[in-house]
């Protein structure tokens, strides 16, 4: 298989995955709106075989910290033994160290000092080829997904697929 073939397959699969993910998300949202208070549904094939369980999860209560400094100050005043003081490098200086180190190819301070402990310069290979779909590609994928969904529904219902029985 050629590089072009691999790139074409990567693009098509990416577009299909994106379109299926969007379609699945839309169906889950529609299901949630319709299922409120109904518990669990068990979709089945025409022969009665269950293919999934679709459940509306209970609402989850969670706590979000919106201002860590304000919380730490409050705890320090009322529960001083529950607060830790940890030295950290100022973010702006850390960025300077990173920039100088990238330029030098090894850990380097603004004054040129090398061999800074706790830092390492590494070059990682790209994780994967990036796929950036065109609008036309997205539209084609959406059409294909719609046809695939129609075919899948037809198949599961025992109908013809793409003109074949």
N, C-alpha and C positions, 0 to 999 in steps of 0.2 A: 504494500500500500504506500502511495506516495505522500509526501508532506502535504500537498494540496488536498489529497483525499482525507487525511487525518484532520486538517483544518476545517474542511467542509463538514465532516461528521461531527466535530466538536461544536461548530456553530449551530448545526441543525439540532443536535441533542440539547444544547444549552437553550435554544429558543423553545424547544418542546417542553423542557423541564420548567422553564419560566412560565409558559402558557398553562401547563397543567397545575403548577403551584397556584397561580392566580385563580384558575377555575375552581380548584379545591377550596381555596380560602373563601371565595364567593359562595360556594355551596354550604360551607360550614356556617357562614354568617347567616344565610337564609334559613338554615336548619335551626340555629340558635333562636332566631326571631320567632319561628313557628313552634318550637318545642318547649318554650318556657313552662315549667311546672309539670312536664310530662314524664320525666325520668329518663329511661333508656329505651331506644328502639333497636331492633335487630333486623337490618336489611337482609333479605334472602333471595336466592336464585329461584327461578320458576319451579325447580324441583323441591324447594323448601330448605335447601342448604343455607345456613347462616353464613354471611360473608363478613360481618362486622358487628360491633356494638357501637351505637352512636348515643352518647350521653352528654347532657348539659352539665358541666361541672358546677359545683357549688361556688358561690362567690368566695374569694379568699381575702382575708383581712391581713394586711401587711403594714409594717411601720417603715416610713421613709425618713431618713435623716436629711433635713434640708439645709442645715447650717451647723457643720461639725464644730466650728470654733465656738459658737454660742453654747452648744450643748456641753462641750468640754469645759468652758468657763463656769457654767452652772454646776456641773458635777464637781469641779475642783473646789468651788466655794462650799458645797454641802457635804461632799464625800471625798475629801482630799486624798484618801488612801486608794481611791479607785481611778486615779489619773496617772498616766505615765508620761514622762517627758523624754522624747526621742529626738536626738539631733538629726537634722536633715539638711541637705545642701539646697540653697535657694534655687528655685526652678530656673531663673534667668542665668545664673552662673553655670548650672548643669548644662543648659543649652550651649553656652559658650564652650564648655569643656568638650561636648559632643562635636561641635562644629570644628574646633581646632584639631580634635582627634581624627575626624573624618579626613580633613585636609592633609594631616601628617601620615595617615595610614596606621597610626599606633596611638595609644593614649598620650595626650599632649595637653599641657596647660597653656593659658594665654601667654605666659612668659617664656614658653619654649621647653619647659621642664618635661622630660619624657618619663616613661615607666611609672605612671600614676596607679597606685593600688586600687583595686575594685572596679577597674574599667578594662574593657577589651574591645578591640575593633575587629569585627567579623564581616565577611562578605558572604551573604547567603545567595544561593542560586534561586532563580524565580521558582515559585511554588507550582505554577501552572500557567498555561497560555491563557490570556484574557480574551473573552468573547464580548464584543460590544455590538449588540444587534442594531440593525438599521430599522427604521420605522416600517419599511416594506417587509423586512424579515419578520418583525413582530406580527404584522397583519397576516402574513402567510401562515405563521405558526398558529395564530388564533383560529384561522379557517381550518387548518389541519386538525387541531385539537377538537374543534366543534364536530368535524366529520368523524374523528376517532371516537368521540363520545357517542355520537349517533350510532356508529357501527357497533360499539360495545353494548349499548342498550339493546340494539336490534339482535345481536348475538345472544345476549342473555335472555331475551324474550323468544328466541328460536326463530328469528326472522332472517332474511337474506342479508348478506354483508357484501357491499360493493358490487351488487348485481349478481352475486354467486349464491347458490343455496348450500 
